[in-house]
Amino acid sequence: MPTHIYSLRTKMTLSFVLVLTLAVALIGITSYIAGKKLLKECMFSKLSSICTIKDGQIEQYLGMLQDQCLSMSESTMTVQAMEALRTGFNALHVSQPELATYKQTLQKFYTEEFLPRLNKTAQTPRTLNDYFPIDEQTVIAQTWYIAENPQPVQKKVEYLHAPNESPYNTAHELYHPIFRRYAQRVGIADLYLVDIATGHVIYSLAKEIDFGTNLLSGPLKETGLGRSFLELQKTNDVDFIKIIDFQFYDPSYGTPVGFISTPIFSQGTKIGGLIFKFPIDSINDIMTYNKRWHDVGLGKTGESFLIGPDKTMRTIARQYIEDPTTYIKLLREHEYDGATLDKIQVYDTTVLLKKTDLEIIGDVLSGKKATVITTDTMGVEVIYSYAPVQMGDIHWYILVKMSTREAFEPIQTLLWYLIICSLLVILLSASILFGFIVVVTKPLAEMIHLFNGNTSTITQKLSIDNTAEFGAIGEAYNRMIEHIKTVVTRITTLQEQLERMQQSTLKQTGDLIHGTNTVGEHIKQTQNQLDGITALYKEEESLDQQETAYNAQVITLANLIDTTQETLIQYIDEICKAIDAQETAQAVRICTSIAPLIINARNSCKQIISLFGEIGTKQEQKNEIRLSTTRVIRDLSALMNQLERNRIDAQSTLKRIQKTQQEQATITKQLETVTQEIKQH
């Protein structure tokens, strides 16, 4: 099969593939751009939704704590417990030796258990004098429920009743289980009852060293617990509620905690305060989804956290939870404050330590709510969604973030998916198109094969498979072949006519050339005749001139003869007179004089006779010339008539040639039309 068929198929395939590639590329690029935009909007919407949800959860959590605190403070049971425990606490009293023993026991707890544990996380080493109580009731209460509590640290809440018999222990045994179940249900770390009059913490659920302490004069008056009590002292509002932001709390071994406080009234009289200590763990659980970031769609880099007005975190960073060592290393690589990093490692948390210095921090702290793309403290491009969290005196700011690389990873996956699918579509389509083109060009290949054969195959019909999808091409080709046959017949006829016309034109042209040559000969003969006539005329003119000269001579001679005659007459008269006068001599003399005259007259007559002979000869010559001229003119007239006939014949021949040329032009146009029809078919 001819190689140019493959070239045609290749060109058609490449053309289709190019168009398909452009179409697929256009669709892919459009889909990618639209998908990226949609994904960006979705990610912004998702992070904004998470931000809104977490904002609501935090506010709901704090609101729930406030409501629980208010509800509990108004409970009759709480009022009764406050009164019973306050009475029992104020009645705590032992002898001095026993008190000294309690102090020794309590000092042992502080020096051997509390301080070593606290100093592991304390920013500065703590000593016994920093926290050891001086009030008798505090020493007794801490000895009974902390130092002598058989439960380990953070499990001392399980201790129900000290072995000593006292009204306080009785009240504690009664109300402690109730408060413990309540705290478990509410999710608080500790619950305090504070005597509004003395400032003593008369009850603590967790039994840490803040139990029994005096918040007016003790070492914890500057803590969140102490500030909560001071706020309670200032108010007489039964609905007063106060939230204290997180801070490192030494009685809880440096754990960041917050406080919610409300007063307790009994019959309109403020008798104490109810204070909840809520741990960071509850807030962390809310913000970290109980460490299930993947479940809420935050992937590997997403997280939500809280910051305070001082820009420090109020919840722990995800990266620190997952890999503290790598997190600290990254911060050091980004030249973060080394002392702060040491504290993070000591306290084992980023809460209240890690500052969030962002380009958008101004907008965050101004209370705006937005979702933007910016760079975090690690220099990574991230999406941040932020909103304020406000509950009473709490001013926090929630931030939800995810790296753009991970956030937009689906669009990269989509891009590869589009590329792979596009390549598959192009390859599959190219294969189908190539098969389609092969089927389409098969009749063309057969046509070209027939055309490339001898002239006997040019009008050969194609074999047609009527069941083939493209059999119509073969039918069209066969119809074209029939048409070509007709056209070929027309071309053959026209070519024959054209050949005949060309032969006729050649013959007519030959006749015209022959006639032209004949006319030339005639014209040459005519020219010769005209030259002869001119010569005859010139000769006749010369004869006329000679005749005129002869006539002049005759006239002269005649005049001479006349003069001689007159002279002779005179001489004769004189001779007669002389004779009459008988003057013979005179007569002889006169006769002698007459003799020359007579001789002259005779010579003149001879000349005249000779001239007349010459004139006659010339006249005969003129007559002959005239006869010759007449014959030449007659021949010239015949030649002119022949020339006229030749001219008429030449004009007729030229008209026939022009007509033949017009017919040839018509046939040529018909041939061109037929050629165009063949090209179109």
MARMARMI-983126 format. One line per field, with one value per residue (C-alpha): residue in one letter; residue number from 1; z, x, y. Coordinates in Angstrom, 1 decimal. Last residue first. Layout:
// MARMARMI-983126
residu (A	...)
num (NUM	...)
pz (Z	...)
px (X	...)
py (Y	...)
This chain:
// MARMARMI-983126
residu (H	Q	K	I	E	Q	T	V	T	E	L	Q	K	T	I	T	A	Q	E	Q	Q	T	K	Q	I	R	K	L	T	S	Q	A	D	I	R	N	R	E	L	Q	N	M	L	A	S	L	D	R	I	V	R	T	T	S	L	R	I	E	N	K	Q	E	Q	K	T	G	I	E	G	F	L	S	I	I	Q	K	C	S	N	R	A	N	I	I	L	P	A	I	S	T	C	I	R	V	A	Q	A	T	E	Q	A	D	I	A	K	C	I	E	D	I	Y	Q	I	L	T	E	Q	T	T	D	I	L	N	A	L	T	I	V	Q	A	N	Y	A	T	E	Q	Q	D	L	S	E	E	E	K	Y	L	A	T	I	G	D	L	Q	N	Q	T	Q	K	I	H	E	G	V	T	N	T	G	H	I	L	D	G	T	Q	K	L	T	S	Q	Q	M	R	E	L	Q	E	Q	L	T	T	I	R	T	V	V	T	K	I	H	E	I	M	R	N	Y	A	E	G	I	A	G	F	E	A	T	N	D	I	S	L	K	Q	T	I	T	S	T	N	G	N	F	L	H	I	M	E	A	L	P	K	T	V	V	V	I	F	G	F	L	I	S	A	S	L	L	I	V	L	L	S	C	I	I	L	Y	W	L	L	T	Q	I	P	E	F	A	E	R	T	S	M	K	V	L	I	Y	W	H	I	D	G	M	Q	V	P	A	Y	S	Y	I	V	E	V	G	M	T	D	T	T	I	V	T	A	K	K	G	S	L	V	D	G	I	I	E	L	D	T	K	K	L	L	V	T	T	D	Y	V	Q	I	K	D	L	T	A	G	D	Y	E	H	E	R	L	L	K	I	Y	T	T	P	D	E	I	Y	Q	R	A	I	T	R	M	T	K	D	P	G	I	L	F	S	E	G	T	K	G	L	G	V	D	H	W	R	K	N	Y	T	M	I	D	N	I	S	D	I	P	F	K	F	I	L	G	G	I	K	T	G	Q	S	F	I	P	T	S	I	F	G	V	P	T	G	Y	S	P	D	Y	F	Q	F	D	I	I	K	I	F	D	V	D	N	T	K	Q	L	E	L	F	S	R	G	L	G	T	E	K	L	P	G	S	L	L	N	T	G	F	D	I	E	K	A	L	S	Y	I	V	H	G	T	A	I	D	V	L	Y	L	D	A	I	G	V	R	Q	A	Y	R	R	F	I	P	H	Y	L	E	H	A	T	N	Y	P	S	E	N	P	A	H	L	Y	E	V	K	K	Q	V	P	Q	P	N	E	A	I	Y	W	T	Q	A	I	V	T	Q	E	D	I	P	F	Y	D	N	L	T	R	P	T	Q	A	T	K	N	L	R	P	L	F	E	E	T	Y	F	K	Q	L	T	Q	K	Y	T	A	L	E	P	Q	S	V	H	L	A	N	F	G	T	R	L	A	E	M	A	Q	V	T	M	T	S	E	S	M	S	L	C	Q	D	Q	L	M	G	L	Y	Q	E	I	Q	G	D	K	I	T	C	I	S	S	L	K	S	F	M	C	E	K	L	L	K	K	G	A	I	Y	S	T	I	G	I	L	A	V	A	L	T	L	V	L	V	F	S	L	T	M	K	T	R	L	S	Y	I	H	T	P	M)
num (681	680	679	678	677	676	675	674	673	672	671	670	669	668	667	666	665	664	663	662	661	660	659	658	657	656	655	654	653	652	651	650	649	648	647	646	645	644	643	642	641	640	639	638	637	636	635	634	633	632	631	630	629	628	627	626	625	624	623	622	621	620	619	618	617	616	615	614	613	612	611	610	609	608	607	606	605	604	603	602	601	600	599	598	597	596	595	594	593	592	591	590	589	588	587	586	585	584	583	582	581	580	579	578	577	576	575	574	573	572	571	570	569	568	567	566	565	564	563	562	561	560	559	558	557	556	555	554	553	552	551	550	549	548	547	546	545	544	543	542	541	540	539	538	537	536	535	534	533	532	531	530	529	528	527	526	525	524	523	522	521	520	519	518	517	516	515	514	513	512	511	510	509	508	507	506	505	504	503	502	501	500	499	498	497	496	495	494	493	492	491	490	489	488	487	486	485	484	483	482	481	480	479	478	477	476	475	474	473	472	471	470	469	468	467	466	465	464	463	462	461	460	459	458	457	456	455	454	453	452	451	450	449	448	447	446	445	444	443	442	441	440	439	438	437	436	435	434	433	432	431	430	429	428	427	426	425	424	423	422	421	420	419	418	417	416	415	414	413	412	411	410	409	408	407	406	405	404	403	402	401	400	399	398	397	396	395	394	393	392	391	390	389	388	387	386	385	384	383	382	381	380	379	378	377	376	375	374	373	372	371	370	369	368	367	366	365	364	363	362	361	360	359	358	357	356	355	354	353	352	351	350	349	348	347	346	345	344	343	342	341	340	339	338	337	336	335	334	333	332	331	330	329	328	327	326	325	324	323	322	321	320	319	318	317	316	315	314	313	312	311	310	309	308	307	306	305	304	303	302	301	300	299	298	297	296	295	294	293	292	291	290	289	288	287	286	285	284	283	282	281	280	279	278	277	276	275	274	273	272	271	270	269	268	267	266	265	264	263	262	261	260	259	258	257	256	255	254	253	252	251	250	249	248	247	246	245	244	243	242	241	240	239	238	237	236	235	234	233	232	231	230	229	228	227	226	225	224	223	222	221	220	219	218	217	216	215	214	213	212	211	210	209	208	207	206	205	204	203	202	201	200	199	198	197	196	195	194	193	192	191	190	189	188	187	186	185	184	183	182	181	180	179	178	177	176	175	174	173	172	171	170	169	168	167	166	165	164	163	162	161	160	159	158	157	156	155	154	153	152	151	150	149	148	147	146	145	144	143	142	141	140	139	138	137	136	135	134	133	132	131	130	129	128	127	126	125	124	123	122	121	120	119	118	117	116	115	114	113	112	111	110	109	108	107	106	105	104	103	102	101	100	99	98	97	96	95	94	93	92	91	90	89	88	87	86	85	84	83	82	81	80	79	78	77	76	75	74	73	72	71	70	69	68	67	66	65	64	63	62	61	60	59	58	57	56	55	54	53	52	51	50	49	48	47	46	45	44	43	42	41	40	39	38	37	36	35	34	33	32	31	30	29	28	27	26	25	24	23	22	21	20	19	18	17	16	15	14	13	12	11	10	9	8	7	6	5	4	3	2	1)
pz (-6.4	-6.1	-8.1	-10.8	-11.0	-11.3	-14.1	-15.9	-15.6	-16.9	-19.8	-20.5	-20.4	-22.9	-25.2	-25.1	-25.8	-28.7	-30.0	-29.8	-31.5	-34.3	-34.7	-34.9	-37.5	-39.5	-39.3	-40.4	-43.3	-44.4	-44.1	-46.1	-48.8	-49.1	-49.3	-51.9	-54.0	-53.7	-54.7	-57.7	-58.7	-58.2	-60.4	-63.1	-63.0	-63.2	-66.2	-67.9	-66.8	-68.3	-71.6	-71.8	-71.0	-73.7	-76.2	-75.1	-75.5	-79.0	-79.8	-78.4	-80.5	-83.6	-82.8	-82.3	-85.8	-87.2	-85.5	-86.9	-90.4	-89.9	-88.8	-91.9	-94.1	-92.3	-92.6	-96.3	-96.6	-94.7	-97.0	-100.0	-98.5	-97.7	-101.3	-102.6	-100.5	-101.5	-105.2	-104.9	-104.5	-107.9	-109.3	-108.0	-109.5	-112.7	-112.7	-112.0	-114.7	-116.9	-116.4	-119.0	-117.2	-117.6	-116.8	-113.8	-112.8	-113.2	-111.3	-108.6	-108.5	-108.4	-105.6	-103.7	-104.2	-103.3	-100.1	-99.3	-100.0	-97.9	-95.1	-95.5	-95.7	-92.5	-90.8	-91.9	-90.6	-87.3	-87.2	-88.0	-85.4	-82.8	-83.9	-83.5	-80.0	-79.2	-80.6	-78.5	-75.3	-76.2	-76.8	-73.3	-71.8	-73.6	-72.1	-68.6	-69.0	-70.2	-67.3	-64.8	-66.5	-66.2	-62.5	-62.0	-63.7	-61.5	-58.4	-59.6	-60.0	-56.5	-55.2	-57.0	-55.5	-52.1	-52.7	-53.5	-50.3	-48.3	-50.0	-49.1	-45.5	-45.3	-46.8	-44.2	-41.4	-42.7	-42.7	-39.1	-37.9	-39.4	-37.7	-34.4	-34.8	-35.4	-32.3	-30.2	-31.3	-30.5	-27.1	-26.4	-27.2	-25.0	-22.2	-22.4	-22.3	-19.3	-17.6	-18.1	-16.8	-13.9	-13.0	-12.8	-10.8	-8.5	-7.9	-7.1	-4.7	-3.0	-2.7	-1.2	1.3	2.1	3.1	6.2	8.8	6.9	6.3	2.7	2.2	-1.0	-3.5	-5.2	-8.9	-11.6	-13.5	-12.9	-13.3	-17.1	-17.0	-15.1	-11.4	-9.1	-9.3	-8.3	-5.3	-4.5	-4.5	-2.4	0.1	0.1	0.7	3.7	4.9	7.0	8.5	9.3	10.6	13.0	14.1	14.7	16.4	18.7	19.5	19.9	22.1	24.4	24.5	25.0	27.6	29.4	29.3	30.5	33.3	34.4	34.2	35.8	38.6	39.0	39.3	41.6	43.8	43.8	44.5	47.3	48.7	49.0	52.8	53.2	51.4	52.8	56.3	58.6	61.2	63.7	66.1	69.1	70.9	74.6	76.7	79.9	82.1	81.4	78.5	75.4	72.7	69.7	66.2	64.0	60.8	59.7	56.6	56.6	54.9	57.0	58.5	61.8	63.5	61.0	57.6	56.2	54.4	55.8	57.5	59.5	62.8	64.3	68.0	67.9	69.2	66.0	63.7	65.4	65.4	61.6	60.9	63.6	66.9	68.8	72.1	73.7	77.5	79.0	77.6	75.6	78.0	79.6	82.5	82.3	78.5	77.9	80.5	78.6	75.4	77.1	78.2	74.6	73.0	69.4	67.0	64.2	64.6	68.3	67.5	65.1	67.8	70.4	68.1	67.1	70.8	71.7	69.0	69.0	71.9	71.0	67.4	68.6	70.6	74.1	75.0	76.4	74.2	74.8	72.8	76.1	75.3	75.5	72.9	72.2	69.9	66.9	64.9	61.3	60.3	59.8	58.8	60.2	59.0	62.2	62.7	61.7	64.7	67.2	70.1	72.4	69.9	70.4	71.4	73.5	75.1	75.8	77.4	79.7	80.3	81.3	84.6	86.0	89.6	90.8	93.7	96.0	98.3	101.8	104.2	102.3	104.1	102.3	104.0	103.5	100.5	98.8	96.5	93.0	91.7	88.5	88.5	85.9	85.9	84.4	86.2	88.2	90.8	91.4	94.6	92.3	89.9	86.5	85.3	83.4	83.3	86.3	85.8	88.1	88.7	90.6	90.6	94.3	94.0	97.3	95.8	97.0	99.1	96.1	94.0	96.7	96.8	93.0	93.4	96.0	93.8	90.8	92.9	94.8	98.1	97.8	100.4	103.2	104.4	102.9	101.1	104.3	103.5	104.6	101.3	99.0	99.7	97.6	98.9	95.6	96.9	99.0	102.0	104.6	102.4	105.0	104.1	107.6	107.0	103.5	104.6	101.3	99.9	97.1	94.3	92.3	88.9	87.3	84.9	85.7	86.3	88.2	90.2	91.2	92.2	94.3	95.9	97.0	98.3	100.3	101.9	104.7	105.4	105.4	107.8	110.2	109.8	110.6	113.7	115.0	115.7	114.3	111.8	108.8	106.5	102.8	101.1	97.4	96.6	97.7	94.3	92.7	95.1	96.6	99.0	102.6	103.7	106.7	105.0	103.0	104.8	108.5	108.3	105.9	108.2	111.4	109.9	108.3	111.6	113.5	111.0	110.1	106.7	104.9	101.4	100.7	104.0	102.8	99.8	96.1	93.3	90.5	87.3	89.1	87.1	88.9	91.9	92.5	92.8	95.1	97.1	97.5	98.5	100.8	102.0	102.1	103.4	106.1	107.0	107.5	109.8	111.8	111.9	113.1	115.9	117.0	117.0	119.2	121.6	121.4	122.1	119.3	117.8	114.8	115.7	112.9	110.4	111.9	111.9	108.3	107.3	108.7	107.3	103.9	103.7	104.6	102.0	99.5	100.3	100.0	96.5	95.4	95.2	93.2	90.6	90.3	89.9	87.5	85.4	85.3	84.5	81.7	80.4	80.4	78.5	76.2	75.5	74.7	72.6	70.7	69.9	68.9	66.6	65.1	64.6	63.1	60.8	59.8	59.2	57.1	55.2	54.4	53.4	51.2	49.7	49.0	47.6	45.4	44.1	43.6	41.9	39.6	38.7	38.3	36.4	34.0	33.6	33.0	30.6	28.6	28.7	27.5	24.7	23.7	23.9	21.8	19.2	19.1	19.1	16.2	14.3	15.2	14.0	10.8	10.1	10.8	8.7	5.8	6.3	6.4	3.1	1.8	2.1	-0.8	0.0)
px (-15.8	-14.9	-11.6	-13.6	-16.1	-13.2	-11.7	-15.1	-15.3	-11.8	-12.6	-15.8	-13.7	-11.2	-14.2	-15.4	-11.9	-11.6	-15.0	-13.8	-10.6	-12.6	-14.8	-11.6	-10.1	-13.3	-13.4	-9.7	-10.5	-13.4	-11.2	-8.5	-10.9	-12.2	-8.7	-7.8	-10.8	-9.8	-6.2	-7.6	-9.6	-6.5	-4.5	-7.1	-7.0	-3.3	-3.5	-5.9	-3.6	-0.7	-2.6	-3.7	-0.1	1.2	-1.4	-0.4	3.2	2.6	0.6	3.4	6.0	3.8	3.7	7.4	7.8	5.4	7.2	10.5	9.0	7.6	11.0	12.5	9.9	10.6	14.3	13.9	11.7	14.3	17.0	14.8	14.2	17.9	18.8	16.1	17.5	21.0	19.9	18.0	21.1	22.4	19.0	19.3	22.7	21.4	18.4	20.6	22.8	19.9	18.6	16.2	14.0	11.3	13.9	14.9	11.3	10.7	13.9	12.7	9.3	11.1	13.3	10.3	8.6	11.7	12.0	8.4	9.0	12.2	10.3	7.6	10.2	11.9	8.5	8.0	11.4	10.7	7.4	8.9	11.6	8.9	7.0	10.1	10.7	7.1	7.5	10.7	8.8	5.9	8.3	9.8	6.4	5.6	8.8	7.9	4.4	5.8	8.2	5.4	3.3	6.1	6.6	2.9	3.1	6.0	4.1	1.1	3.4	4.7	1.1	0.1	3.1	2.2	-1.5	-0.3	1.8	-1.2	-3.4	-0.8	-0.7	-4.5	-4.7	-2.1	-4.1	-7.2	-5.5	-4.0	-7.4	-9.1	-6.5	-7.0	-10.7	-10.4	-8.2	-10.6	-13.5	-11.6	-10.6	-14.3	-15.4	-12.7	-13.5	-17.2	-16.4	-14.1	-16.9	-19.3	-16.8	-16.0	-19.7	-19.8	-16.6	-18.1	-21.1	-18.7	-16.9	-20.1	-21.0	-17.6	-18.0	-21.5	-20.0	-18.7	-20.6	-20.0	-23.1	-23.2	-19.7	-18.7	-16.1	-14.9	-15.7	-13.0	-12.9	-9.2	-8.5	-8.0	-5.8	-3.1	-2.8	-2.1	-5.7	-6.9	-4.5	-5.5	-9.1	-8.4	-6.5	-9.4	-11.9	-9.7	-9.3	-12.5	-11.9	-8.3	-9.5	-11.9	-9.2	-6.9	-9.7	-10.3	-6.6	-6.3	-9.4	-7.9	-4.5	-6.1	-8.6	-5.8	-3.6	-6.5	-7.2	-3.6	-3.4	-6.8	-5.9	-2.5	-4.4	-7.0	-4.2	-2.8	-6.3	-6.6	-3.3	-4.7	-5.2	-2.0	0.2	-1.9	-0.9	-3.9	-5.1	-7.9	-7.4	-9.6	-9.1	-9.6	-11.0	-12.4	-13.9	-17.4	-17.2	-15.5	-14.1	-12.8	-12.5	-9.8	-9.4	-5.8	-4.7	-1.0	2.2	5.1	7.7	7.6	5.9	3.0	2.8	-0.5	-3.7	-6.9	-10.1	-11.8	-13.4	-12.1	-11.6	-8.8	-6.5	-6.9	-6.5	-3.2	-2.0	-2.4	1.3	1.7	3.5	1.8	3.6	4.4	4.5	1.0	0.1	3.0	3.2	5.7	6.3	10.0	10.2	8.1	10.2	13.3	11.7	10.9	14.5	15.6	13.5	12.7	15.5	13.7	15.9	15.1	11.4	12.0	14.0	11.3	8.7	10.9	11.4	7.7	6.4	2.6	1.6	4.1	2.9	-0.7	0.0	-1.4	-4.2	-4.2	-1.4	0.4	-0.5	-0.8	-4.5	-4.9	-4.5	-6.7	-6.0	-7.2	-5.2	-4.4	-1.1	-1.8	-5.4	-7.7	-10.8	-12.7	-11.6	-8.0	-7.7	-8.6	-6.4	-9.4	-10.9	-7.7	-9.6	-12.3	-9.8	-7.5	-10.3	-11.0	-7.3	-6.6	-8.2	-11.3	-11.1	-14.6	-15.0	-18.1	-17.9	-19.0	-21.6	-23.2	-26.5	-29.8	-31.1	-27.9	-25.9	-23.0	-20.9	-19.7	-16.3	-14.9	-11.2	-8.6	-5.8	-2.3	-0.5	2.4	2.2	-1.5	-0.7	1.7	-0.9	0.4	-2.3	-5.5	-8.0	-10.2	-13.9	-16.3	-20.0	-22.3	-25.9	-26.4	-24.9	-23.3	-19.9	-16.5	-15.6	-16.3	-13.8	-11.2	-12.0	-11.3	-8.1	-6.9	-7.8	-6.2	-3.0	-2.0	-3.5	-1.9	0.8	-1.7	-3.0	-6.4	-6.7	-6.1	-5.2	-7.4	-7.0	-4.6	-2.0	-4.1	-7.0	-8.8	-12.3	-11.3	-13.3	-12.8	-10.6	-10.0	-10.8	-12.0	-15.4	-16.1	-15.4	-14.3	-15.8	-13.7	-14.3	-11.5	-10.7	-14.0	-15.8	-19.4	-20.3	-17.0	-17.4	-20.9	-19.9	-17.1	-19.3	-21.8	-19.2	-17.6	-20.9	-21.5	-17.9	-16.9	-19.6	-18.6	-14.9	-15.7	-17.7	-14.8	-13.7	-10.3	-9.9	-10.1	-13.0	-13.6	-10.2	-10.8	-9.9	-6.4	-5.9	-3.9	-1.0	-1.3	-4.1	-3.2	-4.1	-1.9	-0.2	-3.2	-6.5	-5.6	-2.4	-3.9	-6.9	-4.7	-2.2	-4.9	-6.9	-3.7	-2.8	0.9	0.8	3.9	3.8	6.9	8.6	9.0	11.1	10.4	13.0	12.3	10.4	8.7	8.3	10.5	10.3	6.7	7.5	10.4	8.3	5.2	6.6	9.6	9.7	6.0	5.0	7.7	6.6	3.0	4.1	6.3	3.5	1.1	3.4	3.7	-0.1	-0.2	2.3	0.3	-3.1	-5.6	-8.2	-10.5	-13.7	-13.4	-13.3	-16.4	-18.4	-17.3	-18.0	-21.5	-22.4	-21.0	-22.5	-25.9	-25.6	-24.4	-27.3	-29.7	-28.5	-28.0	-24.2	-24.7	-26.9	-24.4	-21.5	-23.3	-24.4	-20.9	-19.4	-22.0	-21.2	-17.5	-18.3	-20.8	-18.3	-15.7	-18.0	-19.4	-15.9	-15.0	-18.0	-17.2	-13.6	-14.5	-17.0	-14.3	-11.9	-14.5	-15.5	-12.0	-11.3	-14.4	-13.6	-10.1	-11.4	-13.8	-11.1	-8.8	-11.5	-12.4	-8.7	-8.2	-11.5	-10.6	-7.1	-8.5	-11.2	-8.8	-6.2	-8.9	-9.9	-6.3	-5.5	-8.5	-7.6	-4.1	-5.2	-7.6	-4.9	-2.3	-4.7	-5.5	-1.8	-0.9	-3.7	-2.6	1.0	0.0	-1.8	1.4	3.2	1.4	0.0)
py (14.3	17.9	17.3	15.5	18.3	20.8	18.7	18.6	22.4	22.8	20.5	22.5	25.7	24.2	23.2	26.8	28.1	25.7	26.8	30.4	29.5	27.7	30.8	33.0	30.6	30.7	34.5	34.6	32.3	34.5	37.5	35.8	34.8	38.3	39.6	37.0	38.0	41.7	40.7	38.8	41.9	44.0	41.6	41.7	45.5	45.4	43.2	45.6	48.5	46.7	46.0	49.6	50.8	48.5	49.9	53.3	52.6	51.2	54.3	56.4	54.5	55.0	58.7	58.7	57.2	59.7	62.5	61.2	61.0	64.4	65.6	64.1	65.8	69.0	68.5	67.8	70.8	72.9	71.6	72.6	76.0	76.4	75.4	77.8	80.5	79.7	79.9	83.1	85.3	84.0	84.6	88.2	88.5	87.0	89.3	92.2	91.1	90.7	94.1	94.0	96.3	93.7	91.2	93.3	93.7	90.1	89.4	91.9	90.3	86.9	88.2	89.4	86.2	84.4	86.4	85.6	82.0	82.1	83.6	81.0	78.3	79.7	79.8	76.3	75.4	77.0	75.3	72.0	72.6	73.4	70.3	68.2	69.6	68.9	65.4	64.9	66.1	63.8	61.0	61.6	61.7	58.5	57.0	58.2	56.9	53.7	53.5	54.3	51.7	49.2	50.1	49.6	46.3	45.3	46.4	44.5	41.5	41.9	42.4	39.3	37.4	38.7	37.8	34.4	34.3	35.5	32.9	30.2	31.6	31.7	28.2	27.1	28.8	27.2	23.8	24.4	25.6	22.6	20.4	22.2	22.0	18.3	17.9	20.0	17.9	14.8	16.3	17.2	13.7	12.2	14.7	13.9	10.2	10.8	12.8	10.0	7.5	9.9	10.1	6.3	6.4	9.0	6.8	4.1	6.4	7.4	3.7	3.0	5.8	4.7	1.3	3.1	1.2	-2.1	-4.2	-3.3	-4.4	-2.7	-3.9	-0.7	0.0	0.0	3.3	3.9	0.3	0.3	3.3	1.4	1.3	4.3	5.4	1.9	1.8	5.4	4.3	1.3	3.5	5.9	3.1	2.1	5.7	5.6	2.2	3.2	6.5	4.8	2.4	5.4	7.3	4.4	4.1	7.9	7.9	5.3	7.1	10.5	9.2	7.4	10.5	12.6	10.1	10.2	14.0	14.5	12.1	13.8	17.1	15.7	14.4	17.9	19.2	16.7	18.0	21.6	21.4	19.3	21.9	24.7	23.7	23.6	26.0	26.7	29.7	30.5	33.7	34.2	37.0	35.6	38.2	37.0	34.5	35.8	33.6	35.6	34.1	32.7	30.7	30.2	28.5	27.7	28.5	27.2	29.6	27.8	30.7	30.5	32.0	33.3	32.2	33.7	32.9	35.7	36.8	40.0	40.4	42.9	40.2	38.2	41.2	42.2	38.6	38.4	38.5	35.8	35.7	32.9	32.7	29.3	29.5	29.8	26.3	24.8	21.8	19.5	21.9	21.4	20.9	24.0	25.9	25.0	26.2	29.5	29.9	29.2	31.8	30.6	30.7	28.9	25.9	26.0	25.8	22.9	21.1	21.7	20.2	17.3	16.4	16.9	14.6	14.0	16.2	18.9	19.0	19.3	22.4	22.5	24.9	28.4	29.5	32.7	35.8	37.9	38.5	34.7	32.0	29.0	26.0	24.2	21.8	20.7	19.3	15.5	15.6	18.2	16.4	15.8	12.2	13.0	15.3	12.6	13.8	14.0	16.4	18.6	21.8	20.0	17.7	20.6	22.5	19.6	19.0	22.6	22.0	23.6	24.7	25.5	27.9	28.2	31.2	31.8	33.1	35.9	36.6	36.6	33.5	31.7	33.0	31.3	33.5	32.5	31.4	29.9	29.2	28.3	25.7	25.4	22.5	23.6	20.9	21.3	23.4	25.4	26.7	27.8	30.2	29.9	32.7	33.5	33.3	35.2	34.7	37.0	35.9	36.4	39.8	40.9	41.4	42.5	39.4	37.2	39.1	38.6	34.9	34.6	36.5	33.9	31.0	32.6	33.0	36.1	34.9	31.5	32.0	32.7	36.0	36.5	33.2	31.2	27.7	24.8	22.9	24.8	22.0	19.6	17.7	17.1	18.0	21.0	22.3	25.0	27.1	29.8	33.4	34.2	35.8	34.5	30.9	29.2	26.0	24.6	22.2	20.6	19.2	19.9	17.6	18.3	14.6	13.9	17.0	16.1	12.6	14.0	16.7	14.1	11.7	14.6	15.8	13.3	12.2	15.8	16.7	13.9	14.8	18.4	17.6	15.7	12.1	11.4	8.7	11.0	10.3	9.9	9.5	9.0	12.6	11.7	10.1	12.9	12.1	8.7	7.6	6.9	10.5	11.2	14.1	15.3	14.8	14.7	16.7	19.2	19.8	20.0	22.4	24.5	24.7	25.7	28.5	28.7	26.9	25.8	27.2	29.4	28.5	24.9	26.0	26.4	26.3	28.8	28.0	25.1	21.9	19.4	21.7	20.7	17.0	17.6	20.1	18.0	14.6	14.6	18.2	19.0	15.6	15.6	19.1	17.8	15.1	17.4	20.0	17.3	16.3	19.9	20.2	17.1	18.6	21.9	20.3	20.0	22.3	22.2	24.0	26.6	23.7	22.0	25.2	26.0	22.4	22.4	25.9	25.2	21.8	23.2	25.9	23.3	21.0	23.9	24.4	28.0	27.6	24.5	26.2	29.1	26.8	24.5	27.5	28.9	25.5	25.1	28.5	27.7	24.5	26.2	29.0	26.5	24.4	27.4	28.6	25.1	25.0	28.4	27.5	24.2	25.9	28.5	25.6	23.8	27.0	27.9	24.4	24.3	27.7	26.5	23.2	25.1	27.4	24.4	22.5	25.4	25.8	22.1	21.6	24.5	23.1	19.6	20.8	22.9	20.0	17.5	19.9	20.6	16.9	16.0	18.6	17.3	13.7	14.4	16.2	13.5	10.8	12.7	13.3	9.7	8.4	10.7	9.7	6.1	6.6	8.4	5.1	3.5	0.0)
